[in-house]
């Protein structure tokens, strides 16, 4: 086993950080199983916060997309497939300023570049460096819309965590459960691992009243820890909370401020039923933080 040196960019959105790989060996940039398998092996090395770069996941641009609809590749730090990643998707969109949507596993998520100061994955750089590889002043304001109808399922309390109250199950491109009562780290971890969500498991969030909105913490599957922010978890939490409010018929688009340990996000949605929503949009800042190179194991043949 030899080694290969590849460039990386560190990108971040409300404390949710990712390693973006702007240039991959040809054998890894396509969607063939062999290439993705190598990326799965690299993900723990790249994301380790002590011996690697440190991140909540790995992003890259898959082959086959266009400037207007690029294909996003994403892996969890353990190399598993997360499905959709809301903050990762917004970072990816910030790096593709021509994108009108991003394709994740064949699903198109419309993109709105509300304020674009980012860096193109094709190399265009509109930001400034401090001379040490750190990028300053390049946050873009990106809104990402989740297509189709999203349903909130009310599961009721689950044992042995019934003291957390009703559990809401929401699929926002990946699996989430939400509670609207305070939950400890270990209680959220227990929800993430609960037998009723096996074999795949789920992400688990608490959604609490906070100022003019809601505060969310998420224990993420694949990271196996609380993250500073989880975009799909924030959307799931907003919809879960809305589904507990009286339904007075199909609504106009509503919006709410959502707060995380990593910063503020904004969720909008149109309620079409007691537990159904469309036009669900996640909005907030995203940008590149620094860049560099890393040496990784790579087979010679």
Backbone as a ProteinNet text record, in pm:
[ID]
protein_1_A
[PRIMARY]
XXXXXXXXXXXXXXXXXXXXXXXXXXXXXXXXXXXXXXXXXXXXXXXXXXXXXXXXXXXXXXXXXXXXXXXXXXXXXXXXXXXXXXXXXXXXXXXXXXXXXXXXXXXXXXXXXXXXXXXXXXXXXXXXXXXXXXXXXXXXXXXXXXXXXXXXXXXXXXXXXXXXXXXXXXXXXXXXXXXXXXXXXXXXXXXXXXXXXXXXXXXXXXXXXXXXXXXXXXXXXXXXXXXXXXXXXXXXXXXXXXXXXXXXXXXXXXXXXXXXXXXXXXXXXXXXXXXXXXXXXXXXXXXXXXXXXXXXXXXXX
[TERTIARY]
85	0	88.7	76	148.9	58.5	97.5	18.5	0.8	-105.5	-133.8	-167.4	-123.1	-153.7	-262.9	-371.9	-484.1	-519.1	-572.1	-615.8	-748.7	-772.8	-903.1	-939.7	-1067.9	-1120.5	-1202.3	-1186.4	-1271.6	-1386.2	-1509.2	-1627.5	-1714.3	-1799.1	-1873.8	-2003.4	-2107.9	-2237.9	-2296.5	-2307.3	-2353.1	-2288.5	-2157	-2082.7	-2078.8	-2157.2	-2155.3	-2044.8	-1935.1	-1818.2	-1793.5	-1734.8	-1716.9	-1583.6	-1529.7	-1413.9	-1466.8	-1439.9	-1477.4	-1352.1	-1364.3	-1252.5	-1271.6	-1200.8	-1224.1	-1162.2	-1064.5	-996.1	-960.8	-1019.4	-998	-931.3	-854.5	-807.7	-927.7	-909.4	-1020.6	-1095.8	-1025.5	-1089.5	-1184.2	-1169.2	-1253.4	-1364.8	-1355.8	-1450.8	-1583	-1587.4	-1713.2	-1796	-1907.7	-1999.9	-1983.1	-1876.6	-1853.8	-1825.7	-1864.6	-1853.2	-1710.1	-1614.2	-1475.8	-1429	-1464.6	-1425.5	-1489.9	-1619	-1689.4	-1635.2	-1599.5	-1544.5	-1414.7	-1330.5	-1207.3	-1239.3	-1339.6	-1379.7	-1436.2	-1507.6	-1558.1	-1441.6	-1333.8	-1216.9	-1144.6	-1148.9	-1082.4	-1160.2	-1293.2	-1376.8	-1334.3	-1312.9	-1270.5	-1134.9	-1044.7	-913.6	-926.7	-1008.2	-1026.7	-1098.2	-1198.1	-1286.7	-1236.6	-1135	-1085.1	-1030.6	-1079.3	-1043.1	-908.3	-843.8	-712.8	-601.2	-625.3	-519.8	-548.4	-666.8	-702.7	-732.3	-819.9	-858.5	-963.6	-1058.1	-1167.6	-1289.8	-1400.1	-1521.7	-1637.9	-1758.9	-1881.5	-1920.2	-1834.9	-1864.1	-1773.9	-1783.5	-1701.7	-1793	-1759.5	-1832.7	-1742.5	-1800.4	-1729.3	-1832.9	-1786.9	-1876	-1870.5	-1982.6	-1989.1	-1989.6	-1945	-1950.3	-2094.1	-2117.9	-2246	-2339.6	-2310.6	-2397.8	-2364	-2429.6	-2405.1	-2377.9	-2342	-2321.2	-2449.1	-2562.6	-2690.2	-2745.1	-2710.3	-2754.4	-2635.8	-2542.6	-2430.3	-2475.9	-2402.2	-2431.3	-2345.5	-2410	-2337.7	-2311.6	-2186.8	-2152.4	-2132.3	-2181.5	-2166.2	-2154.8	-2060	-2044.4	-2031	-2083.4	-2064.2	-1918.4	-1878.1	-1739.8	-1701.6	-1799.9	-1767.5	-1771.2	-1791.7	-1794.8	-1931.5	-2031.3	-2166.2	-2237.2	-2341.9	-2421.2	-2527.5	-2526.1	-2620.3	-2753.5	-2764.3	-2881.8	-2859.5	-2950.3	-2936.8	-2868.7	-2796.8	-2735.8	-2769.3	-2850.4	-2898.1	-2788.2	-2705.5	-2596.8	-2487	-2459.7	-2363.7	-2411.5	-2542.6	-2599.7	-2586.2	-2603	-2588.8	-2443.1	-2348.9	-2206.6	-2175.1	-2225.5	-2201.5	-2257.3	-2377	-2436.8	-2354.6	-2298.1	-2215.6	-2091.3	-2040.9	-1923.8	-1958.9	-2088.9	-2136.4	-2231.8	-2177.5	-2260.4	-2356.7	-2335.1	-2427.4	-2542.2	-2536.2	-2635.8	-2773.3	-2872.8	-3013.2	-3078.3	-3010.3	-3052.8	-2930.6	-2932.8	-2829.3	-2896.7	-2828	-2879.5	-2813.6	-2897.1	-2848.4	-2924.7	-2855.4	-2916.8	-3037.6	-3024.6	-3130.9	-3243.7	-3240.4	-3342.7	-3287.1	-3367.1	-3323.3	-3374.3	-3280.7	-3312	-3287.9	-3393.4	-3373.7	-3287.6	-3203.3	-3109.5	-3141.3	-3134.5	-3152.5	-3029.9	-2952.5	-2833.8	-2878.8	-2913.3	-2966.6	-2857.2	-2738.7	-2622.8	-2501.1	-2430	-2322.2	-2188.1	-2102.2	-1965.6	-1865.9	-1911.9	-1832.8	-1730.4	-1680.5	-1574.3	-1625.7	-1607.8	-1653.6	-1564.6	-1625.6	-1546.2	-1463.7	-1495.6	-1417.5	-1293	-1280.6	-1157.4	-1175.7	-1292.5	-1313.5	-1312.3	-1233.7	-1217.1	-1253.5	-1365.4	-1410	-1382.1	-1309.5	-1280.3	-1135.4	-1093.5	-956.7	-893.4	-764.6	-691	-610.4	-590	-506.9	-359.6	-325	-186.8	-146.8	-236.7	-207.6	-305.2	-371.6	-466.5	-606.6	-626.2	-758.6	-832.5	-960.4	-1041	-1132	-1128.5	-1206.3	-1316.1	-1430	-1534.6	-1601	-1619	-1673.7	-1805	-1872	-2000.1	-2103.5	-2174.2	-2288.6	-2415.2	-2524.1	-2653.2	-2726.2	-2745.3	-2800.1	-2930.6	-3032.9	-3158.5	-3173.6	-3204.7	-3219.6	-3361	-3430.9	-3569.3	-3577.1	-3654.3	-3674.1	-3797.1	-3782.2	-3893.1	-4001.3	-4119.9	-4228.8	-4289.5	-4375.8	-4446.7	-4369.9	-4362.5	-4298.5	-4405.4	-4410	-4508.8	-4442.3	-4509.7	-4466.2	-4553.4	-4491.3	-4564	-4555.7	-4671.9	-4677.4	-4675.2	-4563.7	-4547.4	-4595.2	-4613.7	-4642.7	-4515	-4521.7	-4401.8	-4350.7	-4219.3	-4160.1	-4084.8	-4101.6	-4031.5	-3889	-3793.9	-3804.5	-3785.1	-3818.8	-3795.9	-3927.2	-4030.6	-4163.5	-4166.2	-4073.8	-4070	-4034.7	-3983.3	-3952.7	-4076.2	-4188	-4311.2	-4320	-4407.6	-4433.6	-4310	-4291.9	-4182.4	-4240.4	-4176	-4219.5	-4116.6	-4162.1	-4073.6	-4092.9	-3980.9	-3986.1	-3872.8	-3904.5	-3800.9	-3772.5	-3656.2	-3615.6	-3495.8	-3511.8	-3401.9	-3315.3	-3331.8	-3270.2	-3360.4	-3339.5	-3431.4	-3406.7	-3515.9	-3506.8	-3621.2	-3593.3	-3698.8	-3673.7	-3784.1	-3778	-3860.6	-3808.4	-3886.8	-3888.2	-3995.9	-4011.2	-4000.5	-3929.6	-3895.8	-3743.8	-3688.2	-3542.7	-3493.8	-3386.1	-3328.6	-3177.9	-3123.5	-2979.4	-2908.4	-2776.6	-2693.7	-2726	-2728.6	-2747.6	-2890.3	-2987	-3124	-3138.6	-3075.6	-3079.4	-3004.8	-2894	-2821.3	-2908.4	-2982.8	-3070.9	-3182.7	-3235.8	-3336.6	-3276.2	-3155.3	-3088.2	-3071.9	-3049.1	-3023.9	-3148.2	-3262.9	-3379.9	-3419.7	-3463	-3492.7	-3603.7	-3696.6	-3806.9	-3761.1	-3639.5	-3587.8	-3480.7	-3461.4	-3362.6	-3423.4	-3341.5	-3195.1	-3118.1	-3182.8	-3108.8	-3074.3	-3156.1	-3134.2	-3185.8	-3161	-3215.6	-3128	-3148.9	-3094.7	-3196.6	-3152.1	-3244	-3220.6	-3330.4	-3321.6	-3414.3	-3374.1	-3465.7	-3495	-3620.2	-3664.7	-3737.7	-3678.6	-3729.4	-3758.5	-3852.2	-3880.4	-3755.3	-3729.6	-3609.2	-3631.3	-3644.4	-3661	-3776.6	-3747.5	-3850.1	-3860.8	-3804.1	-3809.2	-3793.6	-3714.7	-3691.3	-3541.4	-3497.4	-3357.8	-3349.2	-3251.9	-3241.2	-3100.6	-3095.6	-2972	-2999.4	-2900.8	-2919.4	-2802.7	-2837.2	-2739.5	-2743.9	-2632.9	-2632.9	-2581.1	-2656.4	-2614.3	-2493.1	-2395.4	-2275.3	-2167.3	-2207.7	-2114.1	-2105.5	-2220.3	-2235.7	-2200.7	-2250	-2230.7	-2324.8	-2336.4	-2404.7	-2318.1	-2380.2	-2307.8	-2350.8	-2271.4	-2305.3	-2436.5	-2468.3	-2589.7	-2616.4	-2743.5	-2782.5	-2896.9	-2873	-2973.5	-3101.1	-3088.1	-3208.5	-3280	-3203.7	-3264.2	-3338.9	-3288	-3355.9	-3488.5	-3487.2	-3612.1	-3711.1	-3664.7	-3752.2	-3811.3	-3730.5	-3776.4	-3881	-3858	-3956	-4089.9	-4087	-4211.2	-4278.9	-4199.6	-4256.5	-4330.5	-4266.6	-4331.1	-4457	-4448.2	-4566	-4681.5	-4650.2	-4756.5	-4832.1	-4778.5	-4848.5	-4942.5	-4934.3	-5017.6	-5151	-5257.6	-5388.4	-5380	-5449.6	-5452.4	-5584.8	-5575.4	-5694.8	-5711.7	-5668.2	-5676.6	-5542.8	-5528.5	-5402.1	-5355.8	-5227.1	-5173.4	-5086.4	-5052.6	-4945.9	-4813.2	-4703.9	-4573.5	-4550.8	-4521.3	-4487.1	-4337	-4283.6	-4139.6	-4112.1	-3995.3	-3956.1	-3804.1	-3754.8	-3611.8	-3576.2	-3471.4	-3426	-3281	-3256.3	-3124.8	-3054.8	-2924.9	-2842.1	-2716.9	-2638.9	-2512.3	-2418.1	-2436.9	-2349.2	-2401.3	-2523.9	-2575.8	-2722.9	-2769	-2911.6	-2942.1	-3051.5	-3104.3	-3249.6	-3303.1	-3439.7	-3510.8	-3626.3	-3703	-3838	-3873	-4004.1	-4073.5	-4206.2	-4282.4	-4428.5	-4497.8	-4642.2	-4710.6	-4803.3	-4873.7	-4996.4	-5003.7	-5114.6	-5212.5	-5175.7	-5260.8	-5213	-5280.5	-5239.1	-5094.8	-5050.5	-4915.9	-4835.4	-4877.5	-4809.4	-4767.7	-4651.8	-4592.8	-4528.1	-4527.2	-4455.4	-4375.6	-4294.7	-4213	-4127.4	-4067.9	-3985.6	-3846.4	-3806.7	-3681.3	-3594.7	-3466	-3365.6	-3272.2	-3260.9	-3181.8	-3080.9	-2959.4	-2856.5	-2723.5	-2619.8	-2488.5	-2410.4	-2321.6	-2232.4	-2109.8	-1993.6	-1874.9	-1752.5	-1646.3	-1518	-1434.1	-1363.9	-1284	-1133.5	-1084	-943	-922.1	-802.1	-769.5	-631.2	-602.8	-471.9	-458.1	-361.3	-339.1	-321.4	-357.9	-342.2	-296.2	-209.9	-157.4	-244	-287.1	-377.9	-327.2	-359.6	-320.6	-391.4	-318.2	-376	-304.8	-381.1	-316.7	-242.6	-133.6	-55.4	-113	-198	-255.1	-396.2
-119.2	0	124.4	207.1	333.8	444.7	570.4	682.9	783	861.3	964.7	1092.6	1206	1335.7	1403.5	1439.8	1503.8	1634.7	1730.8	1857.3	1839.5	1923.1	1926	2069.9	2093.3	2219.9	2189.7	2269.5	2259.8	2360	2309.9	2395	2378.5	2478.9	2478.7	2556	2508.4	2574.6	2560.8	2669.9	2674.1	2564.5	2555.7	2462.8	2319.9	2286.2	2155	2160.4	2087.9	2103.4	1978.3	2000.5	1893.5	1909.4	1796.3	1795.2	1780	1879	1871.2	1835.2	1736	1690	1743	1852.4	1916.2	1843.5	1756.2	1686.9	1545.9	1447.6	1308.5	1233.1	1127.7	1039.5	991.2	974	939.5	815.9	720.2	595.9	617.5	731.8	756.7	856.3	933.2	1041.9	994.7	871.5	823.3	752.5	694.8	633.2	481.5	430.2	287	245.4	123.7	76.2	81.7	49.7	49.1	185.6	290.7	426.2	470	447	485.8	407.7	282.3	201.8	261.8	311.6	376.2	501	579.2	697.1	658.2	545.9	497.1	467.9	412.5	382	509.8	611.2	736.8	821	808	898	904.6	791	800.5	869.2	851.6	915.5	1066.2	1108.3	1250.2	1319.8	1253.6	1319	1312.5	1230.6	1219.7	1355	1400.3	1534.3	1538.2	1423.9	1420.4	1387.7	1293.7	1250.5	1286.2	1342	1380.7	1528.8	1565.2	1705.9	1743.3	1651.5	1676.1	1728	1651.5	1693.9	1604.7	1650.7	1573.5	1494.3	1495.9	1419.8	1460.4	1385.6	1407.8	1438.6	1543.9	1585.2	1575.7	1543.3	1552.4	1566.1	1602.7	1617.1	1490.6	1422	1300.6	1334.9	1239.9	1256.1	1251.4	1315.9	1302.6	1420.1	1512.3	1627.2	1739.3	1851.7	1971.3	2088	2202.9	2321.3	2359.4	2341.9	2381.5	2276.8	2149.7	2042.5	1948.1	1987.9	1899.3	1784.4	1673.6	1555.3	1560.2	1555.1	1561.1	1421.7	1396.2	1277	1314	1230.7	1259.2	1129	1125.1	1011.9	1061.5	984.1	1010.9	987.5	1033.9	1011.5	863.9	776.1	633.4	566	644.8	591.2	546.5	555.9	512.8	620.7	580.3	670	735.5	868	939.3	964.4	941.3	989.7	1136.5	1222.5	1365.7	1430.9	1539.4	1621.4	1766.3	1830.5	1965.1	2069.1	2071.7	2169.1	2135.4	2006	1966.1	2005.9	1991.7	2032.8	2182.1	2260.9	2405.9	2444.2	2375.3	2398.1	2363	2248.8	2203.3	2304.5	2356.8	2456.6	2584.8	2624.7	2744.7	2731.2	2607	2581.9	2566.7	2565.4	2552.4	2668	2788.4	2908.9	2909.6	2822.9	2815.5	2718.4	2646.4	2541.6	2601.1	2542.7	2575.8	2463.9	2351.1	2238.1	2150.3	2066.7	1965.2	1829.4	1733.3	1597.8	1511	1455.6	1365.7	1234.9	1130.6	998.7	1007.4	1090.8	1101	1194.6	1253.7	1350.1	1491.1	1579	1716	1807.9	1875.8	1973.2	2112.6	2191.8	2327.1	2412.4	2496.4	2581.9	2727.4	2810.1	2954.2	3023	3090.5	3163.5	3304.3	3322.8	3451.4	3556.5	3510.9	3598.9	3513	3536.4	3447.1	3518.1	3466.9	3518	3403.3	3288.2	3167.9	3142.8	3020	2977.1	2866.5	2881.4	2779.3	2657.7	2539.3	2416.9	2407.3	2491.7	2495	2582	2649.2	2724	2873	2930	3072.1	3108.5	3208.2	3245	3391.4	3416.9	3552.7	3597.5	3516.1	3548.8	3590.7	3616	3656.9	3561.8	3536.4	3448.8	3533.4	3478.9	3549.5	3515.4	3440.7	3403.8	3271.4	3210.7	3082	2973.8	2995.4	2897.4	2915.5	3010.7	3035.8	3136.6	3108.2	3190.1	3279.7	3411	3505.5	3568	3596.5	3675.5	3608.6	3475.9	3409.2	3337.7	3368.7	3304.2	3343.3	3244.1	3265.3	3233.9	3300.9	3269.4	3178.7	3054.5	2951.9	2897.5	2888.8	2823.2	2697.9	2588	2458.4	2409.1	2372.8	2327.4	2176.1	2114.4	1970	1939.7	1862	1841.7	1749.9	1765.8	1674.9	1701	1608.8	1619.7	1547.5	1609.6	1548.3	1527.3	1405.8	1372	1355.8	1405.6	1386.5	1277	1168.2	1059.9	1075	1071.4	1081.7	940.2	902.6	766.4	749.6	859.7	849.1	824	815.2	785.8	644.7	626.8	494.2	455.4	331.6	280.7	241	257.7	306.7	458.1	532.7	677.1	753.9	694.4	755.9	892.6	916.1	1046	1160.7	1129	1233.1	1276.1	1210.4	1247.6	1190.7	1249.8	1197.6	1205.7	1101.7	1095.6	1115.6	1203.8	1233.9	1178.1	1107	1049.7	1125	1173.2	1257	1214	1196	1164.1	1288.7	1348.9	1468.6	1434.3	1329.5	1279.4	1181.3	1178.2	1081.6	1068	964.7	931.9	1017.9	1071.9	1151.6	1118	1124.6	1130.5	1254.4	1311.3	1438	1424.6	1479.7	1496.5	1644.6	1689.2	1830.3	1851.6	1760.8	1771.6	1766.3	1829.1	1823.2	1678.6	1650.4	1515.8	1525.5	1434.8	1432.8	1371.7	1385.8	1323	1174.1	1106.2	960.7	923	1006.9	979.1	994.7	1095.4	1109.8	993.8	952.5	836.7	711.6	695.5	579.3	582.2	700.1	712.5	675.9	723.9	694.4	542.6	470.8	326.7	242.5	304.9	231.6	118.8	7.2	-112.9	-90.7	1.3	18.4	86.3	144.5	209.5	125.3	4.4	-84.8	-154.2	-202.8	-215.2	-90	5.5	118.6	221.6	230.7	334.5	468.7	572.6	704.3	811.6	936.2	1051.9	1093.5	1153.4	1188.9	1332.4	1410.7	1553.1	1587.9	1688.4	1754.9	1893.1	1937.2	2065.7	2139.1	2249	2318.4	2464.9	2523.8	2666.2	2746.5	2850.8	2932.1	3068.1	3173.1	3307.6	3316.4	3364.4	3379.9	3257.7	3144.5	3025.4	2898.7	2805.7	2676.7	2648.2	2575.3	2533.9	2383.6	2341.3	2200.8	2147.4	2028.6	1949.9	1815.3	1765.3	1638.4	1544.1	1421.8	1312.6	1243.9	1255	1212.1	1070	993.5	860.2	874	789.8	795.9	883.1	992.1	1070.1	1008.2	957.2	894.3	990.3	1111.7	1215.6	1330.8	1423.6	1548.3	1631.3	1695	1788.4	1930.7	2027.5	2167.8	2206.3	2139.6	2170.7	2056.5	2029.7	1927.5	1985.3	2008.7	2074.9	1994.5	1865.7	1783.6	1766.9	1766.8	1758.2	1884.5	1999.3	2126.5	2131.4	2086.4	2082.5	1986.2	1866.7	1768.3	1822.9	1894.7	1948.3	2057.2	2144.7	2250.5	2190.8	2090.5	2028.7	1953	1885.7	1813.4	1909.5	2021.9	2119.2	2176.9	2215.4	2268.7	2168.8	2040.1	1939.2	1927.6	1986.5	1985	2104.1	2199.9	2319	2294.6	2367.3	2348.5	2368.8	2283.6	2293.5	2356.3	2464.5	2539.2	2542.2	2437.6	2433.1	2467	2433.3	2455	2598.9	2614.8	2745.5	2802.5	2929.7	2987.8	2939.6	2975	2936.1	3004.8	2925.8	2978.1	2966	3041	3034.8	3046.7	2998.6	3000.4	3006	3077.1	3080.2	2956.5	2889	2767	2788.5	2763	2789.2	2656.9	2653.9	2537.6	2586	2492.8	2531.2	2599.1	2575	2632.8	2759.8	2801	2923.3	2913.3	3013.5	3028.2	2984.1	2911.7	2872.3	2916.4	2911.9	2957	2848.7	2804.5	2701.7	2759	2735.9	2772.2	2649.3	2647.4	2534.1	2574.5	2501.5	2518.7	2394.4	2413.7	2301.6	2266.6	2142.1	2097.3	2007	1962.2	1875.6	1880.4	1807.2	1809.1	1765.8	1673	1618.9	1621	1699.7	1700.8	1842.3	1850.9	1979.2	1970.4	2082.5	2093.9	2223.7	2243.1	2364.6	2388.7	2283.1	2292.1	2341.7	2454.1	2518.6	2546.7	2516.6	2540.4	2651	2757	2873.3	2910.1	2944.7	2989.2	3007.4	3048.9	3073.7	2944.7	2948.8	2836.6	2891.5	2832.7	2882.9	2797	2835.4	2766.9	2830.1	2746.1	2796.6	2793.1	2683.4	2677.7	2562.1	2550.2	2444.3	2390.4	2273.9	2214.4	2086.7	2004.8	1874.4	1770.5	1648.2	1539.5	1414.6	1338.1	1213.3	1097.9	1012.3	903.1	772.7	658.5	529.8	506.8	455.5	435.7	318.7	223	105.6	143	74.1	102	30.3	-66.9	-139.5	-182.5
0	0	0	-102.4	-107.3	-53.4	-76.5	-29.2	-141.7	-131.8	-229.1	-154.7	-205.6	-144.6	-226.1	-160.6	-229.9	-159.8	-236.3	-174.8	-102.9	-4	63.5	95.6	110.9	161	285.9	388.2	506.4	489.7	495.8	481.4	605.8	632.4	758.2	743.9	813.1	814.8	954.7	1026.6	1166.2	1251	1242.1	1325.5	1276.5	1176.1	1112	1007.2	1028.2	941.3	858.9	741.4	643.9	572.3	528.4	439	296.7	212.5	70.9	-8.5	-97.1	-179.1	-320.9	-356.3	-486.1	-603.8	-576.8	-685.9	-640.4	-708.3	-671.7	-785.6	-755	-861.2	-942.9	-1072	-1160.8	-1113.4	-1057.7	-1013.3	-896.4	-825.8	-709.8	-737.6	-844.1	-866.5	-924.5	-976	-1033	-926.9	-967.6	-874.7	-865.3	-922.9	-915.6	-771.8	-739.2	-601.4	-550.9	-635.9	-591.9	-546.1	-621.8	-584.7	-456	-441.7	-319.7	-200	-221.6	-111.5	-60.5	-149.3	-105.2	-23.9	-65.5	9.4	146.1	151.4	281	376.1	322.8	405.2	447.9	362.9	394.9	495	494.3	574.8	721.4	790.6	931.4	947.9	851.1	858.9	841.7	746.2	718.7	833.7	891.7	988.8	1131.8	1160	1296.8	1344	1459.7	1507.8	1579.7	1595.2	1660.4	1562.1	1471.2	1379.5	1234.7	1205.7	1069.8	1061.6	969.4	952.3	1055.6	1078.4	1170.7	1099.2	1105.7	1036.2	1075.3	1041.5	1060.6	936.3	833.1	713.2	598.2	489.5	369.8	251.7	178.4	58.7	-63.1	-177.3	-304.2	-414.8	-535	-649.2	-732.6	-741.1	-821.7	-970.8	-1049.9	-1195.1	-1243.6	-1357.7	-1426.2	-1411	-1320.9	-1303.2	-1399.9	-1380.9	-1461.3	-1367.2	-1425.3	-1342.3	-1269	-1336.5	-1275.7	-1180.3	-1202.6	-1113	-1087.9	-1001	-969.3	-880.8	-887.6	-807	-680.4	-565.5	-438.7	-383.8	-347.2	-272.4	-126.6	-36.2	106.4	184.9	278.9	369.5	512.6	605.6	747.1	786.5	905.1	949.1	961.1	981	988.1	851.6	745.9	609.6	563.9	650.2	612.3	530.5	462.6	379.3	466.5	473.8	560.9	494	363	291.3	259.9	304.7	283.5	402.8	377.7	481.9	451.2	537	507	508.1	613.3	617.8	517.7	500.2	397.6	259.4	234.8	106.9	84.1	190.2	174.8	150.4	218.9	189.7	45.2	1.7	-135.5	-235	-207.4	-296	-298.8	-182.9	-178.2	-266.3	-280.7	-364	-511.7	-542	-680.1	-708.6	-730.5	-740.5	-858.6	-958.6	-1071.7	-1046.4	-935.6	-909.6	-883.3	-948.2	-921.5	-841	-833.7	-751.3	-732.7	-628.4	-613.3	-614.8	-675	-686.6	-579.8	-490.9	-386.2	-399.5	-443.3	-464.5	-558.8	-661.8	-761.5	-725.1	-606.2	-563.9	-582.5	-645.9	-670.3	-559.5	-493.8	-389.7	-446.1	-471.8	-524.8	-432.9	-495.3	-424	-453.5	-349.9	-366.1	-306.8	-394.9	-351	-312	-185.1	-140.7	-130.8	-96.5	-91.5	-116.6	-225.3	-265.2	-254.7	-165	-149.7	-147.6	-188.8	-170.8	-277.6	-276.3	-366.2	-453.4	-580.9	-674.5	-667.2	-677.1	-679.9	-807.6	-904.9	-1027.8	-1012.6	-895.7	-869.4	-854.7	-888.8	-874.1	-726.4	-688.2	-548.1	-530.7	-461	-436.8	-293.6	-217.7	-78.3	-65.6	59.8	86.9	186.3	167.7	258.2	356.3	476.9	574.9	559.1	452	427.3	487.7	562.2	626.8	582.5	468.9	418.2	472.1	564.8	620.2	533.8	507.6	418.1	500.4	470.7	548.2	462	524.7	460	342.5	346.3	228.8	255.8	367.2	394.3	290.4	239.9	152	230.4	195.5	254.9	156	197.4	108.9	166.4	81	118.4	33.5	99.3	33.5	57.4	-50.7	-38	-50.3	38.1	38	-46.9	-154.1	-248.7	-192.2	-247.1	-213.6	-77.5	-37.4	89.5	199.5	315.3	431.7	538.6	592.1	694.2	829.7	932.6	1070.6	1131.4	1171.4	1236.5	1387.8	1454.2	1599.9	1657.3	1717.5	1766.7	1909.9	1982.5	2124.8	2202.4	2335.5	2416.1	2386.9	2397.4	2379	2505.4	2546.8	2665.2	2628.5	2717.9	2856	2866.9	2762.2	2758.5	2755.9	2815.2	2810.6	2878.1	2973	3041.5	2947.1	2826.7	2727.3	2649.7	2675.4	2607.3	2467.1	2387.9	2254.7	2165.6	2086	1989.7	1849.8	1773.4	1637.4	1540.3	1439.2	1338.5	1207.7	1150.8	1030.5	937.2	810.1	711	628.7	647.7	573.8	484.6	405.6	324.3	401.4	531.7	621	743.4	822.6	930.6	1055.1	1110.9	1233.1	1326.9	1457.8	1558.3	1643.1	1693.6	1767.2	1894.9	2005.1	2127.3	2161.7	2223	2258.3	2408.7	2476.3	2617.9	2632	2737.4	2756.2	2764.1	2691.6	2688.8	2709	2785.7	2806.9	2687	2688.5	2584.7	2574.7	2688.1	2687.2	2646.9	2678.1	2635.2	2484.6	2427.5	2281.3	2214.5	2273.6	2220.4	2226.4	2335.4	2349.2	2245.9	2216.8	2110.8	1976	1950.7	1823	1803.2	1913.6	1907	1936.1	1959.7	2008	1912.8	1971.1	1892.6	1789.6	1814	1718.3	1589.3	1590.6	1470.2	1400.4	1448.5	1388.2	1265.9	1171.1	1183.5	1142.6	1079.7	1025.1	1131	1234.1	1333.4	1285.2	1362.2	1331.1	1392.7	1351.2	1421	1526.3	1636.2	1743.8	1788.6	1796.2	1830.5	1945.4	2022.1	2114	2056.9	2069.7	2014.8	2126.8	2175.8	2293.5	2262.2	2336.8	2322.3	2355	2275	2294.6	2230.4	2310.5	2257.4	2160.4	2039.2	1936.4	1845.5	1888	1803.2	1884.9	1831.2	1896.5	1897	2000	2010.1	1987	1906	1865.6	1893.4	1950.8	1959.5	1894.2	1819.8	1748.7	1773.7	1811.8	1818.6	1682.9	1608.7	1468.6	1450.3	1374.7	1333.3	1240.8	1260	1175.6	1235	1302.7	1383.6	1522.6	1569.2	1700.6	1813.1	1798.8	1899.7	1868.1	1961.8	1932.8	1840.1	1742.6	1656.4	1689.5	1645.3	1669.7	1602.6	1493.5	1419.4	1323.1	1297.1	1199	1116.9	989.1	905.8	889.8	857.2	841.5	974.6	1085.2	1217.1	1253.9	1212.9	1237.6	1162.2	1035.2	957.9	1022.4	1057.8	1121.4	1250.6	1327.7	1455.4	1436.2	1339.1	1311.7	1270.3	1183.4	1138.3	1251.8	1335	1448.3	1540.7	1571.2	1659.8	1594.9	1467.3	1397.2	1400.4	1391.3	1386.2	1518.7	1625.9	1754.5	1769.3	1675.4	1683.1	1612.7	1651.5	1587.8	1437.1	1362.9	1216.6	1174.5	1101.9	1062.5	911.4	846.6	701.3	638.8	510.2	439.6	458.5	490.2	526.2	415	430.1	351.4	410	345.6	397.7	531.9	633.5	765.3	784.7	879.6	903.9	1052.8	1091.6	1232.4	1242.3	1342.5	1371.9	1452.9	1410	1476.2	1521.5	1649.1	1707.9	1741.9	1717.9	1750.1	1822.5	1874.3	1938.4	1839.7	1710.3	1609.7	1546.4	1577.9	1519.5	1483.4	1411.8	1380.7	1237.8	1223.3	1093.9	1085.6	965.6	942.5	861.9	908.9	839.4	797.3	672.8	621.2	566.3	574.2	522	506.1	420.6	404.3	457.4	549	609.8	527	485.4	400.5	474.2	592.8	673.6	815.8	904.4	1044.4	1062.5	978.2	994.6	864.6	764.7	635	596.1	528.4	493.1	354.6	282.9	156.4	158.7	54	40.6	164.9	216.5	338.1	300.2	357.1	318.1	440.1	426.6	530.6	483.2	562.2	521.4	628.6	583.8	676.9	606.3	680.9	621.8	599.8	501.7	473.3	401.3	427.2	359.7	380.6	312.5	320.4	430.6	507.2	618.2	590.8	535.1	499.4	402.4	351.7	256.1	285.4	229.7	250	170.4	207.3	145.8	255.3	224.1	321	248.7	315.2	261	311.5	217.9	250.4	187	246.8	186	54.3	-44	-177.3	-243.9	-296.2	-359.1	-486.8	-511.5	-632.3	-754.4	-733.1	-848	-815.4
[MASK]
+++++++++++++++++++++++++++++++++++++++++++++++++++++++++++++++++++++++++++++++++++++++++++++++++++++++++++++++++++++++++++++++++++++++++++++++++++++++++++++++++++++++++++++++++++++++++++++++++++++++++++++++++++++++++++++++++++++++++++++++++++++++++++++++++++++++++++++++++++++++++++++++++++++++++++++

